Amino acid sequence: MMLKTPLIAVFWFFALGLPAAILAIAGAAYIDLHLTQIFAYLASLELATTVGRIGWAAEASQRLPELAGMVIGMVVICTIYLFVRKPAEMEYSSAD
């Protein structure tokens, strides 16, 4: 009985580990052989999915002021909330 438990553990270790290891090695080999084709596809996809075919970097740089405005607005709202929350908590707690 003592020998059966380690054998089952070793069996399941190899049954689960070997397919994952083989898949990882095959994936690494595929990426190594086809890396230039993958990058060429990603570059064509970038141009095909943006307005005016300008690319994601140019599109993101055009949207950066909007993003900065949203982030600054959220910081202002959260700051106001932090300063207003304290007096409101004190006011409600003193009413009890």
N, C-alpha and C positions, 0 to 999 in steps of 0.2 A: 504494500500500500504506500509506503514512503517513497518508493522509486517511481510510482505512477504519477504523482503530482508534478515533479520536475519534468518528466517527459511530456506531459500535457502542456505545461507552460512553454517548453522549448518548441513544441510543435506549433502552438498558436503564435508564438513570437515569429517564427519563420513564415508561417502561413500569412500573417498580416504584414510582416516587414519586407519580405522579398519582392512581392509585386510592386509595392511602393518604391523600393530602391531601383528596381528595373525600369519602372516608368520614369523616375527622375533621371536616370542615366540616359535613357532614350531621348527624353525631352532636351537634355543638355546637348546631346549630340546633334539633334535636329536643329536647335537654335544656332549652334556653332556653324553648321553647314549652310544655313539659309538666312543668316543675319542680314546680309545686304538686301535680300529680297523682302524681308520683313520691314526694314526701315524704308525701302522704296514704297511699299504698300502704305505704310503709315503716313508718309509724306503726301502721297496722292490722296489719301483719305482726308487729311487735314485740309487740303485745298478744295476738295469736293464738298465738304460739309460746312464751309463758312460762306457768309454773304459776300459776293463779289470776288470770290476765290482769292482772298487776301491772306489767309492763314490764321492759325489760332493766336500766334504771338501778337500780330497787329490787331486782331479783334479784341484780345484781352487788354492791350494798352489803350484802346479806345474806350473800353468799359471801366477802366481803373478809377476815373473820377466818380462814377456812380457808386462803385464799391466803397470808396473812401468816404463818401457822403453818408452811406448807410451805416458804416462802422462808427463814424463820429456821432451820428444821430443816436445810435444805440448806447454809446458811452454816455452821452448827455442824459438820455432818458434814465439809464441805470443810476447815474449820479444823483439826479433829482429824486429818484425813488429812495435812495439810501438816506438822503437828508430829510425827506418828508416823513419817512416811516417812523423814525425815532420819536418825534413829538406826538404823532398820532397814537403810538403805542402807550406813551405816558399818559395821554389824555383819557384814553379808554380805561386804563388800569386804575386811574384815580377816581373814576366815576363809580366804581364798585363799592 
